[in-house]
Amino acid sequence: MLISCTPKNAEEAKTGEAQKVEEKSGEVLNIASESMMHWRGKKVGGEHYGVVAIKSGSIKVQDGNINGGTLIIDLNSIVSEDLEGEWYDKLVGHLKSSDFFNVAEYPEATFEIVKVEKFIGETDESLSAPTHEFTGNLTIKGMAKSISFPATIAIEDGIVKASSNEFAIDRTLWNINFKSKTVFAEFKDDYINDMINLKFEVEFSK
């Protein structure tokens, strides 16, 4: 029934073991209610996509730079934007089940910022040019992994906006193994790709 493969032009996030998060100083800005995380995925013969609400969070800003912060992602809010009716209910219900995010036991995911640095490098010419690279610990189903991905940050009149291009993560690193052909050989012809694409769109203010 569901997700994911790397749609064209999505770069894979750098992934590793969770990193130590040091306490940082700075002005605290709180997340705006319209902030969200987009998701996209593929299986054999199809694609699904949608959004997840970021229910709370804050960042610290010092000398015009993001110095730390945490986002709380409400997995119960996950929706599909490509389906309606019965198929929508089946897809969303399956995503919330123990096959995927197991929201009954793990209703939230978190992203805890370790560092934000100026972006150095190149991206696909069809994508927006990023200004910074975020590194932080992404926790899903109680498992934390470090991920790094490029994003564009704009700071104006005390409001911070940050958005990433779509980037890909390997769901099996967070023990989301349903119909993974790299985990289960029997799914070689009817599988869900391991890669899930994510895209953050967030805003913070006093």
KOLMITOR-617215 format. One record per residue (C-alpha): y, z, x; residue number from 1; residue in three letters. Coordinates in nm, 3 decimals. Each point is the difference from the previous one (the first is absolute). Example, Ala and Ser with C-alpha at 12.3 -4.5 7.8 and 13.67 -1.06 7.14 Angstrom:
# KOLMITOR-617215
+---------+---------+---------+-----+-----+
|   north |      up |    east |   n | res |
+---------+---------+---------+-----+-----+
|  -0.450 |   0.780 |   1.230 |   1 | ala |
|   0.344 |  -0.066 |   0.137 |   2 | ser |
+---------+---------+---------+-----+-----+
This chain:
# KOLMITOR-617215
+---------+---------+---------+-----+-----+
|   north |      up |    east |   n | res |
+---------+---------+---------+-----+-----+
|   0.000 |   0.000 |   0.000 |   1 | met |
|   0.269 |   0.036 |   0.257 |   2 | leu |
|   0.209 |   0.005 |   0.304 |   3 | ile |
|   0.082 |  -0.131 |   0.302 |   4 | ser |
|   0.048 |  -0.261 |   0.280 |   5 | cys |
|   0.290 |  -0.082 |   0.221 |   6 | thr |
|   0.220 |  -0.252 |  -0.180 |   7 | pro |
|   0.170 |  -0.256 |   0.219 |   8 | lys |
|   0.274 |   0.119 |   0.238 |   9 | asn |
|  -0.084 |   0.372 |  -0.022 |  10 | ala |
|  -0.024 |   0.158 |   0.341 |  11 | glu |
|  -0.254 |   0.275 |   0.058 |  12 | glu |
|   0.151 |   0.342 |   0.065 |  13 | ala |
|  -0.073 |   0.167 |   0.332 |  14 | lys |
|  -0.247 |   0.274 |  -0.089 |  15 | thr |
|  -0.135 |   0.299 |   0.189 |  16 | gly |
|  -0.074 |   0.369 |  -0.019 |  17 | glu |
|   0.254 |   0.223 |  -0.173 |  18 | ala |
|   0.285 |   0.108 |   0.226 |  19 | gln |
|   0.176 |   0.332 |   0.038 |  20 | lys |
|   0.312 |   0.029 |  -0.215 |  21 | val |
|   0.277 |   0.197 |   0.165 |  22 | glu |
|   0.268 |   0.184 |  -0.196 |  23 | glu |
|   0.326 |  -0.196 |   0.021 |  24 | lys |
|   0.359 |   0.084 |  -0.085 |  25 | ser |
|   0.241 |  -0.208 |  -0.206 |  26 | gly |
|   0.164 |  -0.043 |  -0.338 |  27 | glu |
|  -0.255 |   0.002 |  -0.283 |  28 | val |
|   0.010 |  -0.293 |  -0.244 |  29 | leu |
|  -0.223 |  -0.008 |  -0.309 |  30 | asn |
|  -0.188 |  -0.298 |  -0.132 |  31 | ile |
|   0.126 |  -0.197 |  -0.300 |  32 | ala |
|  -0.220 |  -0.023 |  -0.308 |  33 | ser |
|  -0.026 |  -0.380 |   0.014 |  34 | glu |
|  -0.170 |   0.006 |   0.341 |  35 | ser |
|  -0.349 |  -0.149 |   0.000 |  36 | met |
|  -0.289 |  -0.135 |   0.199 |  37 | met |
|  -0.139 |  -0.345 |  -0.083 |  38 | his |
|  -0.368 |  -0.080 |   0.051 |  39 | trp |
|  -0.188 |  -0.329 |   0.015 |  40 | arg |
|  -0.365 |  -0.080 |   0.050 |  41 | gly |
|  -0.269 |  -0.264 |  -0.031 |  42 | lys |
|  -0.366 |  -0.034 |  -0.079 |  43 | lys |
|  -0.215 |  -0.313 |  -0.006 |  44 | val |
|   0.172 |  -0.238 |  -0.240 |  45 | gly |
|   0.308 |   0.202 |  -0.090 |  46 | gly |
|   0.298 |   0.218 |   0.081 |  47 | glu |
|   0.160 |   0.306 |  -0.162 |  48 | his |
|   0.334 |   0.166 |   0.066 |  49 | tyr |
|   0.222 |   0.275 |  -0.136 |  50 | gly |
|   0.205 |   0.308 |   0.085 |  51 | val |
|  -0.036 |   0.375 |   0.051 |  52 | val |
|   0.283 |   0.248 |  -0.054 |  53 | ala |
|   0.128 |   0.220 |   0.280 |  54 | ile |
|   0.043 |   0.325 |  -0.190 |  55 | lys |
|   0.194 |   0.200 |   0.257 |  56 | ser |
|   0.105 |   0.013 |   0.360 |  57 | gly |
|   0.286 |   0.035 |   0.244 |  58 | ser |
|   0.115 |  -0.111 |   0.342 |  59 | ile |
|   0.217 |   0.152 |   0.272 |  60 | lys |
|   0.282 |  -0.206 |   0.146 |  61 | val |
|   0.173 |   0.085 |   0.325 |  62 | gln |
|   0.263 |  -0.214 |   0.178 |  63 | asp |
|  -0.071 |  -0.288 |  -0.236 |  64 | gly |
|  -0.373 |  -0.001 |   0.065 |  65 | asn |
|  -0.296 |   0.110 |  -0.210 |  66 | ile |
|  -0.145 |   0.300 |   0.179 |  67 | asn |
|  -0.297 |   0.088 |  -0.219 |  68 | gly |
|  -0.110 |   0.039 |  -0.359 |  69 | gly |
|  -0.284 |  -0.006 |  -0.250 |  70 | thr |
|  -0.087 |  -0.216 |  -0.303 |  71 | leu |
|  -0.229 |   0.121 |  -0.279 |  72 | ile |
|  -0.175 |  -0.291 |  -0.173 |  73 | ile |
|  -0.126 |   0.055 |  -0.356 |  74 | asp |
|  -0.335 |  -0.180 |  -0.017 |  75 | leu |
|  -0.030 |   0.078 |  -0.371 |  76 | asn |
|   0.296 |  -0.235 |  -0.054 |  77 | ser |
|  -0.176 |  -0.306 |   0.142 |  78 | ile |
|   0.044 |  -0.311 |  -0.215 |  79 | val |
|  -0.105 |  -0.363 |   0.015 |  80 | ser |
|   0.267 |  -0.264 |  -0.055 |  81 | glu |
|  -0.234 |  -0.296 |  -0.039 |  82 | asp |
|  -0.222 |   0.120 |  -0.288 |  83 | leu |
|   0.040 |   0.116 |  -0.360 |  84 | glu |
|  -0.212 |   0.158 |  -0.271 |  85 | gly |
|  -0.368 |   0.071 |   0.058 |  86 | glu |
|  -0.011 |  -0.148 |   0.351 |  87 | trp |
|   0.304 |   0.206 |   0.101 |  88 | tyr |
|  -0.168 |   0.318 |  -0.123 |  89 | asp |
|  -0.320 |  -0.082 |   0.186 |  90 | lys |
|   0.176 |  -0.077 |   0.326 |  91 | leu |
|   0.230 |   0.302 |   0.000 |  92 | val |
|  -0.283 |   0.230 |  -0.112 |  93 | gly |
|  -0.218 |  -0.129 |   0.282 |  94 | his |
|   0.276 |   0.049 |   0.257 |  95 | leu |
|   0.037 |   0.361 |  -0.110 |  96 | lys |
|  -0.376 |   0.063 |   0.013 |  97 | ser |
|  -0.204 |   0.140 |   0.288 |  98 | ser |
|  -0.082 |  -0.358 |   0.108 |  99 | asp |
|   0.358 |  -0.027 |   0.122 | 100 | phe |
|   0.270 |   0.270 |   0.001 | 101 | phe |
|  -0.180 |   0.276 |  -0.195 | 102 | asn |
|   0.325 |   0.123 |  -0.157 | 103 | val |
|  -0.175 |   0.282 |  -0.185 | 104 | ala |
|  -0.053 |   0.171 |   0.336 | 105 | glu |
|   0.277 |  -0.164 |   0.202 | 106 | tyr |
|   0.293 |  -0.077 |  -0.236 | 107 | pro |
|   0.249 |  -0.050 |   0.282 | 108 | glu |
|   0.027 |  -0.188 |   0.327 | 109 | ala |
|   0.261 |   0.089 |   0.260 | 110 | thr |
|   0.186 |  -0.177 |   0.277 | 111 | phe |
|   0.148 |   0.236 |   0.259 | 112 | glu |
|   0.242 |  -0.160 |   0.245 | 113 | ile |
|  -0.072 |   0.065 |   0.369 | 114 | val |
|   0.271 |  -0.225 |   0.144 | 115 | lys |
|   0.229 |  -0.292 |  -0.081 | 116 | val |
|   0.094 |  -0.234 |   0.284 | 117 | glu |
|   0.196 |  -0.321 |   0.040 | 118 | lys |
|  -0.227 |  -0.297 |  -0.063 | 119 | phe |
|  -0.086 |  -0.198 |   0.311 | 120 | ile |
|  -0.216 |  -0.306 |  -0.038 | 121 | gly |
|  -0.054 |  -0.301 |  -0.220 | 122 | glu |
|  -0.115 |  -0.048 |  -0.357 | 123 | thr |
|  -0.116 |  -0.300 |  -0.197 | 124 | asp |
|   0.301 |  -0.229 |  -0.044 | 125 | glu |
|  -0.057 |  -0.006 |  -0.377 | 126 | ser |
|   0.056 |   0.380 |  -0.024 | 127 | leu |
|   0.320 |   0.201 |  -0.003 | 128 | ser |
|   0.108 |   0.111 |   0.348 | 129 | ala |
|  -0.054 |   0.379 |   0.029 | 130 | pro |
|   0.243 |   0.240 |   0.164 | 131 | thr |
|  -0.232 |   0.293 |   0.070 | 132 | his |
|  -0.364 |   0.103 |   0.035 | 133 | glu |
|  -0.131 |   0.299 |  -0.195 | 134 | phe |
|  -0.287 |   0.208 |   0.133 | 135 | thr |
|  -0.149 |   0.269 |  -0.216 | 136 | gly |
|  -0.314 |   0.165 |  -0.133 | 137 | asn |
|  -0.135 |  -0.154 |  -0.320 | 138 | leu |
|  -0.232 |   0.238 |  -0.185 | 139 | thr |
|  -0.231 |  -0.140 |  -0.269 | 140 | ile |
|  -0.297 |   0.190 |  -0.149 | 141 | lys |
|   0.074 |   0.286 |   0.238 | 142 | gly |
|  -0.031 |  -0.219 |   0.311 | 143 | met |
|   0.302 |  -0.051 |   0.228 | 144 | ala |
|   0.046 |  -0.303 |   0.227 | 145 | lys |
|   0.303 |  -0.110 |   0.197 | 146 | ser |
|   0.148 |  -0.336 |  -0.099 | 147 | ile |
|   0.294 |  -0.195 |   0.145 | 148 | ser |
|   0.178 |  -0.283 |  -0.179 | 149 | phe |
|   0.338 |  -0.178 |   0.015 | 150 | pro |
|   0.271 |   0.052 |  -0.261 | 151 | ala |
|   0.366 |  -0.069 |  -0.066 | 152 | thr |
|   0.233 |   0.300 |  -0.023 | 153 | ile |
|   0.354 |  -0.010 |  -0.139 | 154 | ala |
|   0.229 |   0.306 |  -0.004 | 155 | ile |
|   0.326 |  -0.017 |  -0.195 | 156 | glu |
|   0.217 |   0.265 |  -0.169 | 157 | asp |
|  -0.262 |   0.269 |   0.050 | 158 | gly |
|  -0.276 |  -0.208 |  -0.161 | 159 | ile |
|  -0.303 |  -0.106 |   0.202 | 160 | val |
|  -0.208 |  -0.296 |  -0.114 | 161 | lys |
|  -0.321 |  -0.102 |   0.173 | 162 | ala |
|  -0.239 |  -0.281 |  -0.084 | 163 | ser |
|  -0.296 |  -0.144 |   0.182 | 164 | ser |
|  -0.160 |  -0.340 |  -0.012 | 165 | asn |
|  -0.356 |   0.012 |  -0.128 | 166 | glu |
|  -0.229 |   0.150 |   0.261 | 167 | phe |
|  -0.376 |   0.043 |  -0.009 | 168 | ala |
|  -0.220 |   0.305 |   0.049 | 169 | ile |
|  -0.379 |   0.020 |   0.019 | 170 | asp |
|  -0.106 |   0.208 |  -0.301 | 171 | arg |
|  -0.332 |   0.100 |   0.158 | 172 | thr |
|   0.189 |   0.216 |   0.253 | 173 | leu |
|   0.081 |   0.226 |  -0.297 | 174 | trp |
|  -0.360 |  -0.008 |  -0.128 | 175 | asn |
|   0.073 |  -0.250 |  -0.280 | 176 | ile |
|  -0.318 |  -0.199 |   0.047 | 177 | asn |
|  -0.084 |  -0.152 |  -0.340 | 178 | phe |
|  -0.145 |  -0.352 |   0.048 | 179 | lys |
|   0.110 |  -0.019 |   0.363 | 180 | ser |
|  -0.212 |  -0.261 |   0.175 | 181 | lys |
|   0.063 |   0.170 |   0.334 | 182 | thr |
|  -0.152 |   0.322 |  -0.135 | 183 | val |
|  -0.265 |  -0.145 |  -0.233 | 184 | phe |
|  -0.174 |  -0.318 |   0.116 | 185 | ala |
|  -0.127 |  -0.077 |  -0.352 | 186 | glu |
|   0.354 |  -0.088 |  -0.114 | 187 | phe |
|   0.038 |  -0.301 |   0.229 | 188 | lys |
|   0.048 |  -0.240 |  -0.295 | 189 | asp |
|   0.159 |   0.234 |  -0.257 | 190 | asp |
|   0.234 |   0.223 |   0.193 | 191 | tyr |
|   0.346 |   0.152 |  -0.009 | 192 | ile |
|   0.191 |  -0.055 |   0.322 | 193 | asn |
|   0.065 |   0.309 |   0.208 | 194 | asp |
|   0.373 |  -0.069 |   0.037 | 195 | met |
|   0.252 |   0.135 |  -0.253 | 196 | ile |
|   0.360 |  -0.119 |   0.021 | 197 | asn |
|   0.280 |   0.253 |  -0.048 | 198 | leu |
|   0.377 |  -0.032 |  -0.021 | 199 | lys |
|   0.248 |   0.288 |  -0.017 | 200 | phe |
|   0.334 |  -0.021 |  -0.182 | 201 | glu |
|   0.179 |   0.335 |   0.022 | 202 | val |
|   0.349 |   0.141 |  -0.035 | 203 | glu |
|   0.140 |   0.339 |   0.098 | 204 | phe |
|   0.329 |   0.179 |  -0.066 | 205 | ser |
|   0.150 |   0.350 |  -0.008 | 206 | lys |
+---------+---------+---------+-----+-----+
